[in-house]
Amino acid sequence: MSVILFLLALVVAYSVGMTLVLYICWYYDRNNFPEQAKVPDEPPMRVWAALLAVLKEAGSLLLLFLLYPLRLIHDASPVRTRHHAETPVILVHGYGGNSANFLLMQWRLKWRGWSNVYSVSYTPPHINARKLSQQVVDHVERILNATGAEKAHLVCHSMGGPLTRYALKNLGLAGKVDKVVTLGSPHYGSRIAALFPPVGAAAQLRHNSPFIRELANGETCPGGARYFSLFSNMDNFILPSSSAVLHGAEENVHIPYLGHASLLYSNRVLDQVERCLLKPEQTSE
């Protein structure tokens, strides 16, 4: 029992410490690159709301760590379909994460009536992002075959957004995805990635890296899908904050006072995700 409590205390301390360190970086970035830190529809910063956001992020990061081992159960579950040919919603996690990151959102979407909701894992994060993108393609095609649907909706957290865009642009996923909803995705890279070892996907996700510039070259929203980017001015992993604003997207939606992990568990985010998934295509008269 004492060992379990000790390990839990370590996880709590790590969650709080990591949150504080990343918000120090966030504060430094906002003060030294104010123009890049600006995001659309950002209200004046309120101190107490910002402090509450920091506390929520520490709690969300702790929850993310505690749920992490559930991947062992989740990934072992066979792909099942409740409603044949209904468009599946596929949840794609971020750097270093796994399918368990989306467990709460998956359950809540199913509770709201979405039958075919799947959360997938790709590994390991230190390999080339192009290879990780191929894993995303493989998951989508497998789920489309299982459900009998023609297209899928993809909801992507963090690195899942750039990987999906690359897959739609270069790996044959074009025409198989209806909507792409990204949550705090570093579409133009993040300076935080420089804190990770400079190998594989971490190096490729650095701000304005060659991989990021390749994605920004030409069509930024490829593959015939409709793109929606949800982001927050207090995302402590995406620096500068404007990197999460996707040029060419159908909508860029600012949801203030949410940290990077908090995006996965927020009711406000869930409401916006569902609104984007249900939004009909606008027809020109």
Rosetta blueprint (number, residue, H / E / L):
1 M L
2 S H
3 V H
4 I H
5 L H
6 F H
7 L H
8 L H
9 A H
10 L H
11 V H
12 V H
13 A H
14 Y H
15 S H
16 V H
17 G H
18 M H
19 T H
20 L H
21 V H
22 L H
23 Y H
24 I H
25 C H
26 W H
27 Y H
28 Y H
29 D H
30 R H
31 N H
32 N H
33 F L
34 P H
35 E H
36 Q H
37 A H
38 K L
39 V L
40 P L
41 D L
42 E L
43 P L
44 P L
45 M L
46 R L
47 V H
48 W H
49 A H
50 A H
51 L H
52 L H
53 A H
54 V H
55 L H
56 K H
57 E H
58 A H
59 G H
60 S H
61 L H
62 L H
63 L H
64 L H
65 F H
66 L H
67 L H
68 Y H
69 P H
70 L H
71 R H
72 L H
73 I H
74 H H
75 D L
76 A L
77 S L
78 P L
79 V L
80 R L
81 T L
82 R L
83 H L
84 H L
85 A L
86 E L
87 T L
88 P L
89 V E
90 I E
91 L E
92 V E
93 H L
94 G L
95 Y L
96 G L
97 G L
98 N L
99 S H
100 A H
101 N H
102 F H
103 L H
104 L H
105 M H
106 Q H
107 W H
108 R H
109 L H
110 K H
111 W H
112 R L
113 G L
114 W L
115 S L
116 N L
117 V E
118 Y E
119 S E
120 V E
121 S L
122 Y L
123 T L
124 P L
125 P L
126 H L
127 I L
128 N L
129 A H
130 R H
131 K H
132 L H
133 S H
134 Q H
135 Q H
136 V H
137 V H
138 D H
139 H H
140 V H
141 E H
142 R H
143 I H
144 L H
145 N H
146 A H
147 T H
148 G L
149 A L
150 E L
151 K L
152 A E
153 H E
154 L E
155 V E
156 C E
157 H E
158 S L
159 M L
160 G H
161 G H
162 P H
163 L H
164 T H
165 R H
166 Y H
167 A H
168 L H
169 K H
170 N H
171 L L
172 G L
173 L L
174 A L
175 G L
176 K L
177 V E
178 D E
179 K E
180 V E
181 V E
182 T E
183 L E
184 G L
185 S L
186 P L
187 H L
188 Y L
189 G L
190 S E
191 R H
192 I H
193 A H
194 A H
195 L H
196 F L
197 P L
198 P L
199 V L
200 G H
201 A H
202 A H
203 A H
204 Q H
205 L L
206 R E
207 H L
208 N L
209 S L
210 P H
211 F H
212 I H
213 R H
214 E H
215 L H
216 A H
217 N L
218 G L
219 E L
220 T L
221 C L
222 P L
223 G L
224 G L
225 A L
226 R E
227 Y E
228 F E
229 S E
230 L E
231 F E
232 S L
233 N L
234 M L
235 D L
236 N L
237 F L
238 I L
239 L L
240 P L
241 S H
242 S H
243 S H
244 A H
245 V L
246 L L
247 H L
248 G L
249 A L
250 E L
251 E E
252 N E
253 V E
254 H E
255 I L
256 P L
257 Y L
258 L L
259 G L
260 H L
261 A L
262 S H
263 L H
264 L H
265 Y L
266 S L
267 N H
268 R H
269 V H
270 L H
271 D H
272 Q H
273 V H
274 E H
275 R H
276 C H
277 L H
278 L H
279 K L
280 P L
281 E L
282 Q L
283 T L
284 S L
285 E L
